[in-house]
Amino acid sequence: MTAGVRPDPRRNTRTAAIMACIALAMAGLAFASVPLYRIFCQATGFDGTTQRAAGAAAPGPVAGKEVSVRFDANVSPTLPWHFAPERNTQIVRIGARQMAVFRAKNLSARTIAGSAAFNVSPPQAGKYFTKIQCFCFTQQVLKPGEEARMPVIFYVDPKFVKDPDTADISEITLSYTFYPVDQAGSGS
């Protein structure tokens, strides 16, 4: 038996402080994981994440190099909108600035805000698909029955044709899904 052994209060305080620091670090990492993952995906094109161009210029077309781009539009079942591309596919010149237009219409009797999530498939093409301007960068608000044309200005980076992982890709799919945005407190 260990009669007379008393716990060391300094040791217990130090252990509690270390455990509290570990818990705070884990909570901080949990909050930071989503933005860090987004930054990682944007930098690498991982999981079909597209790039975002800083300026409005494209590098310029690569002679004789084209790819088909298919446009896919989806709406969350909880968002009463119709959403579709004006053209389902386009043949685009690699490196040239392109524009696609989508149409959205609010089918409800109230004003609704929506936000579009996007991706590119096949995933290895994501790091070469660069958006200059996109409706997905901002929240979209449509009044009852209102319809809007939403352009996407983009280009496929010329590095696409030099990457062995994209050598067999003849079609890229740009897919959007609109979700409702909670406008609590906005007066809408």
VOBA-1610 file (N, C-alpha, C; in pm, whole numbers, padded with zeros to 5 digits, always signed):
BEGIN
Met+00082-00118+00000Met+00000+00000+00000Met+00087+00124+00000Thr+00035+00230-00060Thr+00110+00355-00070Thr+00051+00458+00024Ala+00064+00431+00149Ala+00009+00522+00248Ala+00093+00649+00254Gly+00027+00760+00264Gly+00096+00886+00280Gly+00137+00953+00150Val+00105+00895+00033Val+00141+00958-00095Val+00031+01056-00132Arg+00070+01181-00150Arg-00027+01284-00184Arg-00004+01329-00327Pro-00115+01362-00398Pro-00098+01410-00535Pro-00026+01545-00535Asp+00054+01566-00640Asp+00128+01691-00657Asp+00038+01789-00731Pro-00007+01899-00665Pro-00099+01992-00731Pro-00036+02061-00852Arg+00095+02085-00852Arg+00160+02148-00968Arg+00156+02055-01088Arg+00176+01929-01064Arg+00175+01831-01173Arg+00034+01820-01232Asn-00066+01818-01147Asn-00205+01810-01195Asn-00243+01936-01273Thr-00198+02053-01227Thr-00227+02179-01298Thr-00160+02180-01435Arg-00034+02135-01440Arg+00039+02130-01567Arg-00029+02033-01665Thr-00070+01917-01615Thr-00139+01819-01700Thr-00271+01876-01752Ala-00346+01944-01667Ala-00473+02005-01709Ala-00448+02114-01813Ala-00344+02194-01795Ala-00311+02300-01892Ala-00272+02240-02027Ile-00195+02134-02026Ile-00155+02067-02152Ile-00278+02011-02222Met-00366+01948-02149Met-00488+01891-02207Met-00579+02001-02264Ala-00587+02114-02195Ala-00668+02226-02245Ala-00608+02281-02374Cys-00475+02291-02380Cys-00409+02339-02503Cys-00434+02243-02619Ile-00427+02113-02592Ile-00453+02014-02696Ile-00598+02025-02745Ala-00692+02042-02652Ala-00834+02056-02690Ala-00856+02181-02774Leu-00793+02293-02734Leu-00805+02417-02813Leu-00743+02402-02951Ala-00629+02336-02959Ala-00564+02315-03089Ala-00652+02228-03179Met-00713+02125-03123Met-00801+02039-03204Met-00924+02116-03251Ala-00982+02200-03164Ala-01097+02281-03204Ala-01057+02379-03314Gly-00942+02443-03299Gly-00893+02536-03402Gly-00871+02466-03535Leu-00812+02347-03531Leu-00789+02271-03654Leu-00922+02231-03718Ala-01021+02197-03637Ala-01152+02161-03693Ala-01213+02280-03768Phe-01203+02401-03711Phe-01257+02519-03778Phe-01175+02555-03901Ala-01044+02534-03898Ala-00956+02572-04009Ala-00954+02468-04120Ser-01003+02348-04095Ser-00990+02241-04193Ser-01066+02269-04323Val-01184+02328-04316Val-01261+02356-04438Val-01189+02459-04526Pro-01149+02577-04473Pro-01078+02671-04559Pro-00943+02617-04607Leu-00873+02541-04522Leu-00744+02483-04565Leu-00765+02382-04677Tyr-00870+02300-04666Tyr-00900+02203-04771Tyr-00936+02275-04901Arg-01014+02385-04891Arg-01052+02462-05010Arg-00926+02520-05078Ile-00835+02574-04998Ile-00710+02629-05053Ile-00629+02519-05121Phe-00619+02403-05056Phe-00547+02290-05114Phe-00609+02248-05248Cys-00742+02236-05252Cys-00810+02195-05375Cys-00791+02297-05486Gln-00798+02426-05453Gln-00780+02529-05555Gln-00637+02530-05608Ala-00541+02504-05522Ala-00401+02506-05564Ala-00366+02386-05650Thr-00428+02272-05622Thr-00391+02148-05692Thr-00493+02102-05795Gly-00614+02158-05793Gly-00719+02108-05881Gly-00776+01977-05830Phe-00744+01941-05706Phe-00790+01815-05649Phe-00942+01806-05650Asp-00991+01688-05683Asp-01134+01658-05682Asp-01214+01748-05777Gly-01150+01789-05887Gly-01220+01866-05989Gly-01239+02012-05956Thr-01166+02064-05859Thr-01177+02205-05823Thr-01111+02289-05932Thr-01182+02389-05979Thr-01129+02474-06084Thr-01038+02581-06028Gln-00964+02646-06117Gln-00878+02758-06079Gln-00956+02887-06099Arg-00908+02993-06035Arg-00971+03124-06051Arg-00864+03221-06098Ala-00887+03287-06212Ala-00790+03379-06268Ala-00797+03513-06198Ala-00681+03572-06174Ala-00675+03703-06109Ala-00717+03814-06204Gly-00681+03805-06330Gly-00715+03908-06428Gly-00822+03861-06523Ala-00850+03941-06622Ala-00955+03907-06718Ala-00897+03852-06848Ala-00767+03827-06851Ala-00705+03780-06974Ala-00681+03630-06971Ala-00696+03568-07086Ala-00662+03428-07105Ala-00526+03425-07175Pro-00454+03314-07166Pro-00320+03310-07225Pro-00317+03317-07377Gly-00427+03286-07443Gly-00432+03286-07589Gly-00442+03144-07641Pro-00508+03128-07757Pro-00535+02994-07808Pro-00408+02920-07852Val-00413+02788-07834Val-00308+02699-07883Val-00358+02647-08017Ala-00281+02670-08121Ala-00323+02633-08258Ala-00356+02484-08267Gly-00476+02456-08318Gly-00518+02320-08345Gly-00555+02237-08224Lys-00562+02297-08106Lys-00594+02221-07985Lys-00730+02264-07932Glu-00822+02169-07926Glu-00958+02193-07880Glu-01001+02082-07785Val-01102+02113-07706Val-01163+02014-07619Val-01312+02047-07611Ser-01393+01946-07594Ser-01536+01966-07577Ser-01563+01993-07429Val-01644+02095-07401Val-01684+02123-07264Val-01835+02104-07256Arg-01875+02017-07165Arg-02016+01990-07142Arg-02059+02063-07016Phe-02178+02121-07018Phe-02229+02199-06906Phe-02345+02124-06841Asp-02335+02105-06711Asp-02433+02031-06634Asp-02492+02124-06528Ala-02623+02127-06515Ala-02690+02216-06420Ala-02786+02136-06334Asn-02776+02157-06203Asn-02860+02087-06107Asn-02912+02186-06004Val-03023+02150-05940Val-03083+02233-05836Val-03118+02143-05719Ser-03086+02190-05599Ser-03124+02118-05478Ser-03276+02102-05476Pro-03327+01989-05428Pro-03473+01971-05420Pro-03542+02076-05333Thr-03467+02143-05246Thr-03527+02243-05157Thr-03524+02384-05218Leu-03477+02397-05340Leu-03473+02527-05407Leu-03568+02525-05527Pro-03677+02603-05523Pro-03774+02601-05632Pro-03730+02686-05752Trp-03620+02649-05813Trp-03568+02718-05931Trp-03556+02621-06046His-03566+02676-06166His-03527+02603-06286His-03391+02658-06324Phe-03295+02571-06355Phe-03159+02613-06385Phe-03103+02524-06494Ala-03055+02586-06603Ala-03004+02509-06716Ala-02905+02592-06799Pro-02813+02525-06868Pro-02725+02598-06959Pro-02799+02635-07087Glu-02762+02746-07150Glu-02821+02780-07280Glu-02774+02682-07387Arg-02651+02637-07378Arg-02597+02534-07467Arg-02539+02423-07381Asn-02568+02299-07417Asn-02520+02187-07337Asn-02371+02158-07356Thr-02319+02184-07474Thr-02177+02160-07501Thr-02120+02270-07590Gln-01990+02289-07578Gln-01916+02380-07664Gln-01782+02316-07697Ile-01737+02333-07818Ile-01600+02297-07854Ile-01519+02424-07830Val-01419+02415-07741Val-01341+02534-07707Val-01196+02516-07745Arg-01135+02626-07786Arg-00993+02625-07817Arg-00914+02637-07687Ile-00819+02549-07669Ile-00736+02551-07549Ile-00665+02687-07541Gly-00672+02751-07425Gly-00606+02878-07402Gly-00687+03001-07440Ala-00796+02983-07513Ala-00878+03097-07557Ala-00986+03127-07453Arg-01016+03254-07440Arg-01123+03299-07349Arg-01257+03254-07407Gln-01340+03195-07322Gln-01469+03141-07364Gln-01578+03193-07271Met-01702+03184-07318Met-01815+03221-07233Met-01927+03120-07251Ala-01983+03080-07139Ala-02104+02996-07138Ala-02207+03072-07055Val-02334+03053-07089Val-02440+03122-07018Val-02540+03019-06965Phe-02576+03039-06840Phe-02678+02957-06775Phe-02798+03046-06747Arg-02917+02985-06741Arg-03039+03058-06708Arg-03098+02998-06581Ala-03139+03087-06492Ala-03205+03045-06368Ala-03337+03120-06357Lys-03439+03050-06311Lys-03570+03113-06292Lys-03626+03069-06158Asn-03674+03168-06083Asn-03738+03143-05955Asn-03884+03103-05982Leu-03919+02980-05948Leu-04054+02929-05973Leu-04149+02952-05856Ser-04100+03014-05749Ser-04182+03033-05630Ser-04245+03172-05626Ala-04325+03195-05523Ala-04392+03324-05505Ala-04319+03411-05403Arg-04194+03379-05375Arg-04115+03460-05281Arg-03973+03479-05333Thr-03907+03582-05284Thr-03768+03609-05321Thr-03679+03504-05253Ile-03589+03447-05332Ile-03502+03341-05280Ile-03358+03367-05325Ala-03266+03345-05233Ala-03123+03354-05263Ala-03069+03212-05281Gly-02978+03200-05377Gly-02914+03072-05402Gly-02765+03089-05420Ser-02694+02982-05398Ser-02550+02982-05417Ser-02514+02853-05491Ala-02422+02866-05587Ala-02387+02751-05670Ala-02255+02690-05626Ala-02257+02559-05609Ala-02134+02482-05590Ala-02099+02424-05726Phe-01970+02402-05750Phe-01928+02356-05882Phe-01815+02255-05871Asn-01796+02181-05979Asn-01678+02099-05994Asn-01658+02065-06141Val-01544+02011-06170Val-01507+01973-06305Val-01475+01825-06305Ser-01518+01755-06407Ser-01477+01616-06423Ser-01432+01595-06568Pro-01339+01508-06590Pro-01268+01428-06492Pro-01184+01515-06399Pro-01160+01467-06276Pro-01092+01549-06175Pro-00955+01602-06217Gln-00880+01527-06295Gln-00746+01573-06334Gln-00750+01694-06427Ala-00866+01727-06482Ala-00880+01846-06567Ala-00906+01971-06485Gly-00945+01957-06359Gly-00981+02070-06275Gly-00872+02174-06262Lys-00748+02132-06249Lys-00640+02229-06229Lys-00610+02309-06355Tyr-00666+02270-06470Tyr-00645+02343-06595Tyr-00766+02424-06638Phe-00878+02406-06568Phe-01001+02479-06602Phe-01004+02605-06516Thr-00989+02721-06578Thr-00974+02846-06505Thr-01092+02938-06532Lys-01156+02984-06425Lys-01268+03077-06437Lys-01218+03219-06417Ile-01258+03306-06507Ile-01226+03449-06497Ile-01340+03520-06424Gln-01462+03485-06461Gln-01582+03544-06401Gln-01686+03435-06390Cys-01758+03432-06276Cys-01858+03327-06258Cys-01965+03370-06159Phe-02089+03334-06186Phe-02199+03359-06094Phe-02181+03282-05965Cys-02098+03180-05967Cys-02076+03097-05848Cys-01989+03167-05744Phe-01926+03278-05781Phe-01844+03351-05685Phe-01928+03434-05588Thr-02054+03457-05621Thr-02141+03539-05537Thr-02278+03474-05521Gln-02350+03517-05419Gln-02487+03471-05396Gln-02579+03533-05501Gln-02674+03457-05551Gln-02770+03504-05650Gln-02907+03518-05584Val-02975+03629-05608Val-03108+03652-05550Val-03206+03673-05665Leu-03312+03594-05664Leu-03417+03607-05766Leu-03551+03634-05699Lys-03623+03732-05752Lys-03758+03765-05704Lys-03856+03663-05761Pro-03979+03660-05712Pro-04077+03565-05762Pro-04092+03575-05914Gly-04078+03462-05982Gly-04092+03457-06127Gly-03976+03518-06205Glu-03879+03575-06138Glu-03767+03640-06208Glu-03674+03535-06271Glu-03626+03571-06390Glu-03530+03487-06461Glu-03403+03567-06482Ala-03289+03500-06473Ala-03161+03568-06490Ala-03070+03486-06580Arg-02994+03557-06662Arg-02887+03496-06742Arg-02759+03509-06660Met-02687+03400-06646Met-02568+03398-06562Met-02449+03348-06644Pro-02358+03440-06679Pro-02244+03399-06759Pro-02128+03341-06677Val-02053+03257-06742Val-01927+03204-06688Val-01823+03232-06796Ile-01717+03304-06759Ile-01608+03330-06852Ile-01490+03248-06805Phe-01433+03170-06894Phe-01332+03072-06855Phe-01233+03046-06969Tyr-01130+02971-06937Tyr-01041+02915-07038Tyr-00980+02786-06985Val-00934+02703-07077Val-00862+02581-07042Val-00715+02612-07062Asp-00638+02601-06955Asp-00496+02637-06957Asp-00420+02553-07061Pro-00331+02616-07138Pro-00252+02541-07238Pro-00170+02427-07179Lys-00140+02429-07051Lys-00066+02319-06987Lys-00145+02188-06992Phe-00276+02200-07014Phe-00364+02084-07026Phe-00314+01987-07134Val-00267+02039-07248Val-00224+01953-07359Val-00088+01889-07335Lys-00012+01938-07238Lys+00121+01883-07211Lys+00123+01783-07096Asp+00015+01772-07023Asp+00008+01683-06907Asp-00029+01542-06952Pro+00055+01442-06922Pro+00023+01305-06963Pro-00107+01252-06899Asp-00144+01308-06781Asp-00268+01264-06716Asp-00394+01312-06787Thr-00381+01411-06875Thr-00498+01462-06948Thr-00492+01430-07097Ala-00393+01353-07138Ala-00373+01324-07281Ala-00494+01258-07347Asp-00566+01176-07275Asp-00680+01104-07333Asp-00813+01172-07308Ile-00812+01291-07253Ile-00938+01360-07223Ile-00985+01440-07344Ser-01103+01407-07393Ser-01160+01480-07506Ser-01281+01564-07465Glu-01332+01540-07342Glu-01446+01617-07293Glu-01429+01648-07145Ile-01455+01773-07111Ile-01453+01820-06973Ile-01596+01858-06938Thr-01641+01820-06820Thr-01775+01856-06774Thr-01764+01958-06662Leu-01828+02073-06680Leu-01839+02174-06576Leu-01979+02160-06518Ser-01986+02125-06391Ser-02114+02096-06327Ser-02142+02195-06215Tyr-02265+02244-06210Tyr-02309+02335-06104Tyr-02431+02276-06036Thr-02440+02300-05905Thr-02561+02269-05830Thr-02594+02391-05746Phe-02716+02441-05763Phe-02762+02556-05684Phe-02829+02506-05557Tyr-02797+02574-05446Tyr-02855+02545-05315Tyr-02917+02673-05261Pro-03023+02660-05178Pro-03080+02780-05117Pro-02985+02837-05013Val-02990+02970-04997Val-02911+03039-04896Val-03008+03097-04796Asp-02983+03072-04670Asp-03068+03126-04563Asp-03047+03276-04556Gln-03154+03351-04571Gln-03147+03496-04565Gln-03205+03549-04435Ala-03191+03474-04327Ala-03246+03517-04198Ala-03189+03651-04159Gly-03275+03738-04121Gly-03233+03871-04078Gly-03208+03969-04190Ser-03228+03926-04315Ser-03203+04017-04427Ser-03328+04093-04468Gly-03441+04059-04408Gly-03565+04129-04440Gly-03633+04074-04563Ser-03580+03967-04621Ser-03640+03908-04741Ser-03738+03801-04704
//
